[in-house]
């Protein structure tokens, strides 16, 4: 399973890039707007921060077919790592089909049902992004939606990859991995929480204390 960071904060992206734990990034207009940076400048920083094998998901803001195509082509032309995010609306899916035929990779976002996901796959989407946390927020079971999408895609051998979005906890990441999704995109804090376990901290403290009490010196390097 690939792991993306869902962020537009360069300091968060840089930290996880340095750790080597992420495979890419997702952004959206909301995340970009809160940085206080011009979008063009922000995108340039993201390109400079991430290594050449990372995937960079950038989103259009248009909602009509012609302008979705125009914006998507402009984003895709910026860098070979770009996957273009397009909302799951009729004009968006129509544009997805056209762009996919042109060799532009598309991530259909704001997906909330298996039927939407089925249409995304039929239109040739590279990624489909079900927003699991937002479903949970309205007392629906987001994991049921994920399970159904996984089954439908396996039934018909669709190549569209499932990108689990709207992560609300480390538990979401665990459940996503168990469900067999291709990618999870998570906020920075939940990725960092994946490292943590109290027994790791306790064990390390014990090892270091025992070594100190033994009065040993480590092998010289």
C-alpha positions in Angstrom: 0.0 0.0 0.0 1.3 3.4 -0.9 1.1 6.3 1.6 0.5 9.9 0.6 0.5 13.0 2.8 -2.6 15.1 2.5 -1.1 18.6 3.1 0.1 21.8 1.5 2.4 22.7 4.4 6.0 22.5 3.1 7.5 21.8 6.5 5.3 18.7 6.9 6.0 17.5 3.4 9.8 18.0 3.9 9.8 16.1 7.2 8.1 13.0 5.7 10.2 13.3 2.5 13.3 13.2 4.7 12.0 10.2 6.5 11.4 8.5 3.2 8.0 7.2 4.3 5.7 8.8 1.7 5.1 7.9 -1.9 3.4 11.2 -2.9 1.1 14.0 -1.9 -2.5 15.1 -2.3 -3.6 18.7 -2.1 -6.9 20.5 -2.6 -8.1 24.2 -2.8 -8.8 24.3 0.9 -5.4 23.0 2.0 -3.7 25.4 -0.5 -5.7 28.4 0.6 -4.7 28.2 4.3 -1.0 28.4 3.5 -1.2 32.1 2.6 1.0 31.5 -0.4 0.3 32.1 -4.1 -0.8 28.8 -5.7 2.0 29.0 -8.3 4.6 29.6 -5.7 3.3 26.8 -3.5 3.3 24.3 -6.4 6.9 25.2 -7.2 7.9 24.6 -3.6 6.2 21.2 -3.6 8.0 20.2 -6.8 11.4 21.2 -5.3 10.7 19.4 -2.0 9.6 16.0 -3.3 12.0 13.6 -5.1 11.4 12.5 -8.7 9.6 9.3 -7.9 6.8 10.9 -5.9 3.3 11.4 -7.1 1.9 14.9 -6.9 -1.9 15.3 -7.0 -3.0 18.9 -7.9 -6.7 19.9 -8.2 -8.6 21.9 -10.8 -11.1 24.5 -9.6 -13.3 24.5 -12.7 -16.6 22.7 -12.8 -17.5 22.9 -16.5 -16.2 20.5 -19.1 -14.1 23.0 -21.2 -12.4 24.7 -18.3 -11.8 21.4 -16.5 -9.9 20.3 -19.6 -8.0 23.5 -19.9 -7.0 23.6 -16.2 -6.2 19.8 -16.1 -3.9 20.1 -19.2 -2.1 23.1 -17.7 -1.5 21.2 -14.4 -0.3 18.1 -16.1 2.1 20.1 -18.3 3.9 21.4 -15.2 5.6 18.2 -14.2 5.5 14.5 -15.2 4.7 13.6 -11.5 1.4 15.4 -11.6 -1.9 13.5 -11.3 -4.9 15.9 -11.9 -7.7 15.9 -9.3 -11.2 16.4 -10.8 -14.5 16.4 -8.8 -17.0 13.6 -9.3 -19.6 15.5 -11.3 -20.9 14.8 -14.8 -18.6 17.2 -16.5 -15.7 16.0 -14.4 -16.2 12.4 -15.4 -16.7 13.4 -19.1 -13.4 15.3 -18.9 -11.7 12.3 -17.2 -12.5 10.1 -20.2 -11.1 12.7 -22.6 -8.0 13.3 -20.5 -7.3 9.7 -19.9 -7.4 9.1 -23.7 -4.7 11.8 -24.0 -2.5 10.0 -21.4 -3.2 12.5 -18.6 -3.6 10.7 -15.2 -6.8 11.7 -13.4 -7.8 11.4 -9.8 -11.6 11.6 -9.3 -12.2 13.2 -6.0 -15.2 13.8 -3.7 -16.4 10.2 -4.2 -18.9 8.9 -1.7 -20.6 5.9 -3.2 -19.7 2.6 -4.9 -21.8 3.7 -7.9 -19.8 6.9 -8.3 -16.6 4.8 -8.1 -17.9 2.4 -10.8 -18.5 5.4 -13.1 -14.9 6.7 -12.4 -13.4 3.3 -13.4 -15.5 3.1 -16.6 -14.2 6.6 -17.5 -10.6 5.5 -17.1 -9.7 7.3 -13.9 -6.2 6.6 -12.7 -7.2 7.1 -9.1 -10.6 7.2 -7.3 -10.7 9.0 -4.0 -13.5 7.9 -1.6 -13.8 10.3 1.3 -14.3 7.9 4.1 -14.1 10.3 7.1 -16.8 12.6 5.7 -19.1 9.6 5.4 -18.4 8.6 9.0 -19.1 12.2 10.0 -22.7 11.9 8.8 -23.1 8.5 10.5 -22.6 6.4 7.4 -20.1 3.5 7.4 -17.3 4.7 5.2 -15.5 1.3 5.4 -18.6 -0.4 4.0 -18.3 1.9 0.9 -14.6 1.0 0.6 -15.3 -2.7 0.9 -17.9 -2.5 -1.9 -15.6 -0.5 -4.2 -12.7 -3.0 -3.7 -15.1 -5.9 -4.5 -16.6 -4.2 -7.6 -13.1 -3.4 -9.0 -11.9 -6.9 -8.4 -15.1 -8.4 -10.0 -14.4 -6.6 -13.3 -10.6 -6.2 -13.0 -10.7 -2.4 -13.3 -7.2 -0.8 -13.3 -8.3 2.3 -11.4 -6.5 2.5 -8.1 -8.4 3.2 -4.9 -7.1 6.1 -2.9 -8.5 6.2 0.6 -9.1 9.9 1.5 -10.5 11.9 4.4 -8.5 10.0 7.1 -9.6 10.7 10.6 -7.3 8.5 12.6 -4.5 5.9 12.5 -7.3 3.3 12.8 -8.5 4.4 9.4 -5.1 3.7 8.0 -5.1 0.2 9.5 -8.6 -0.6 8.2 -7.6 0.7 4.8 -4.6 -1.5 4.6 -6.7 -4.5 5.7 -9.3 -3.7 3.1 -6.7 -3.8 0.3 -6.8 -0.3 -1.0 -4.0 0.9 -3.2 -3.2 4.2 -1.4 -4.0 6.1 1.7 -3.6 9.8 1.9 -3.3 11.1 5.4 -2.7 14.3 7.4 0.9 14.6 8.7 -0.1 13.9 12.4 -1.6 10.5 11.7 1.4 9.4 9.7 3.7 10.3 12.6 1.4 8.5 15.0 2.0 5.3 13.1 5.5 5.2 14.5 4.3 5.3 18.1 3.7 2.5 20.6 4.1 2.7 24.4 5.9 -0.6 24.5 8.5 0.6 22.0 9.2 3.6 24.2 9.3 1.4 27.3 11.6 -1.2 25.7 14.0 1.4 24.4 14.3 3.1 27.8 15.0 -0.3 29.4 17.7 -1.2 26.9 19.5 2.1 27.3 19.3 1.9 31.1 20.6 -1.6 31.2 23.5 -0.6 28.9 24.3 2.4 31.1 24.3 0.2 34.3 26.6 -2.3 32.6 29.3 0.4 32.3 30.1 -0.8 28.8 31.4 1.3 25.9 30.0 0.9 22.4 32.3 -0.3 19.6 34.3 2.6 18.2 33.3 3.6 14.7 
